[in-house]
């Protein structure tokens, strides 16, 4: 297994909207997270820009098609493409989501939740170990936003993630926005989720925005980070110490300066949260 740095700093999700401006301005961004599926191609502009960013910044690969919890066989062709992409960009780590997203033949283009049962845990753990054998590094798995829960659940989501990580050695991508969205929709304490994970196995954090409809919340990644998510982020830093933090935006793209201001807010909160521990 490859070793990885514990903290890359403060990064942005790399989106084509900002390619030219980022390369021209070289703003203060410590690293970029790429959507793996955007670069599983043989050539063209996508790889041209990818190579340009890889020369200047550390990169992390983040996928949406692994379907680690699905009932189907793992897609070996997709995994081989991930390995080739990793050989090209040498990412600090490779992540995907704790979910299923594919039926027997079709990619559903959605991140669907799992039942949190012993049977599901055994199933996912076996598949994680297969993926890690192919990637030759720990897989990093993200918690998804949830809107329903299984009546047969035997664990909470955080208990499931903790058991999976401790059993397989996979690491965790803690999406704080997703925790907040799920907590609002399902009625649990978001801090119980965050504090219930094995801190030493958390590799990265995500920050993002959502749409709040009062009686439910929808994870859209098209809004600024809200104040309750910022507060959860601050508390998380006090618990974990310095950790790689990424700001995601997937739609309604604002001017780049606005995103950079949000990223600066993450830095400022980290300074405040970590100074009492002598880590700022």
N, C-alpha and C positions, 0 to 999 in steps of 0.2 A: 504494500500500500504506500502511496505517496504521502509525505507530510505536507501540510499547508500552513501558511501564516495565519495567526489567530485573528489579526485585524488589518484589513486593507485600508481602513479609513472610511470616507464618505463618497458613495458612488451614485451614478444615475443609470437607469435603464436606457440602453442605446437604441434610439429610434431614428428612422431615416429622415424624419422631419428636420432633425437637427444636425445631420451629418456635416454639411458644408460649413455651417456656422461654428460648430465645435472644432473642426480642424483648422478653421481660419483664426479663431480667437484663442484657442487653447486655454479655456477657463480653468479655475481651480476645482477640478474634479479628480479624486484620487484613483478611481477605477470605474469601469463600465461592466454592466451585466448585459450579455447578448441573449436574444431569444434564439435558441439553437436551431429551431426549424427554419428560420429565415436564411440560414447559411448552409443548408444541406443541398448545395447546388454545385455544378461542375465549373462554373465561371460566371463572368458578368460583373455588373456594378456592385452587387452585394458583397462579393468577395474582395473586390478592389477596395471598398471602404473598410471592410473588416481588417484587411491586412494593414491599412493605414493606421487604424486605431490600435491594432496589436503592436505596432512598432512604438507607440507612444505611451500606452497605458496598460496596466494589468487588466485582464479580462476574466470574467466568470461566465460559464455557460448555464443557461436556465431553460429547461424544456417544458413542454406541455403535452407531449404525446407518448410518454413512457407507459402510462396506464398500469402503474405498478400493482394496483389492487384488482385488475380485471380478471375475468374468468378464462380468458383466451390464453394461448401460448404467448410468451414474450416475442416481440418483433425483432428477430435477430438482424434483419437487414437495417432496421432503424438504429439498433445498437452499434452495428458496424460503422454506420455513417457518423454516429456520435464520436466513436473512437478516432475516425479520420479527422473530424473537425477539431477534436482535442489535440491531436498531433500537430495540427496547423497553428492553433492559437495558444497552446500550452496554458489552459485556464488554471486559476488557483483552485477551483473546485467545479463540480458539475452537479446541478440540482434539478429537481422536478417536484411533483406534487404527490401527496398521499391521497390518492383518488383512483377512480377508473374512468377512462375516457374513450374506450373502444369496445364495440361489440365483436362478434366473431369475424366480421369482415370489414367494418366501416369505422373510421374515426369520427366520433360524435362531436368533436370540437367543443366539449364542455368538460368541466372538472367536477365529476360526480362523487358524492360522499360514499364512504364504506359503512357497513355495519361494524360496530366495535365489539367484536366477539372473539373468543379464543380461536375459533375456526378461521376467522378472517386474519387474525394475527399470525397464525401458523402459515397460512397461505402467502401473506405478504412477506413475511420474514424469509421464506424459502426463495421468493422471487428477488428480494433485495440482495441476498447472497449471490444469486446467479448474476445479477447485473454488476455487482462489485467485482466478481471474478473476471468479467469481460472488460470493465473499465479499468481494472487494476488500481482502484482508489475508492475511498468511501463515497457512497452516494449521499447527497444532501437532500432531505425531503421537507417540503413546505406544507404547513396546515392550510387547508382551503376554507373559503367561506361556506357556511352551512345555513340552510333554510328549513330543513326537516331533520328529525332524528329517527333512527330505527327503533321500533318497539322492542326489539330483541337485544339491544345493547347490553353488554356485560362490563364494559369499561366506559369511562369518560374518554373524550378524544385525547386529552393530554395524558391520561394513563396509558392509552393505546400507543401513542407516540413514544412515551418514555420506555415502555416495554420493548417496542420495536427497535429503538436505538440501542438500548442496553444489550439486547439479544444479538443483534447483527453487526454492531459497530457503525451503522449508518449515522450520519450527523443530521442536524435539524436546521431548517431555515424557518425562523419564527417570524411570521407575518403578523405584525401587531394590529394592522387594520383588519385583517381577516378574523383575528380573535375578537376584536370589538364588534364586528358585524355579526358573527355567530352568537356572541353573548347577548346582543340585543335581540336577535331573532329567536333564540332558544331559551333565554332566561337564566343564564348562569353567570357567575362572577368572573370577569375576564382575568382578574389577578390570580384567581385559583388556577386557571389554565397556565398562565405564564410561570408562576412560582412552582407549579407541579411538574415542570419539565426538568430533566437532568441538565443543569446549567453548563457543565463541562462539555456537553455534546452539542451545544448550540453554536453553529458556525457563522450565521449571518442573520440580520434583521431586514425586514421589508417595512417601508412606510408607504402609504397610498391613501387615496380618497375614496369616497362612496357617496351614494344618494340616500338621504334619510327621508322616509315617507311617514314617519311618526310611529305607526304600529309595526313597521318592518323596515329593514335597511338592506340595500342592494349594493353589492361590491361592483363598482364600475371602473375604478381607476381613472376617472375623468374629472375629478375635483381635487382641490387642495386638501391636505391633511387637516382633519378637524382637531379642535382643542382637546377633547377626551383622548384621542389617539396620541397626541403629543404628550399628554400627562402619563399615559401608560408607557410610552417610550422612555420618559424620564425615570420612572420607577424601575423599568427594566434595566436601564444602564446602572442604576444604583445597586441592583441585584447582581448583574453579570460583570460589570466593569467594561473596559473598552471592547467593542465588537464591531465588525464590519456592518455598515448600515447603508441600505440602498433606497433611494426614492424612485417609485414607479409612476409612470404616467402613460396611459394607453389610448386616450382619446381626448377630444377637446384640448388639443395641445396649446398651452399658453406660450407667450414669448419666452425664449430661453432664459432671459434674465429673471423671470418670475420663478422658474424652476430652481435656478441657482440660489435665489433668496430663500426658498424652502430648504434647500440643502444646507445653507448657512444656518438656518434655524436649528437643524439637527446638530450641527457642530456646536452651536451656542448652548443648547440644552445639555449636550454631553459635557461641555466644560463645567456647567453648573452642577451636574449630577456627580461628576467624578472628582471635582476639586476637593471635597471633604475627605476623599480617600487618598488624596495625594497623587492622582493619576492624570490630571489635566495637563 
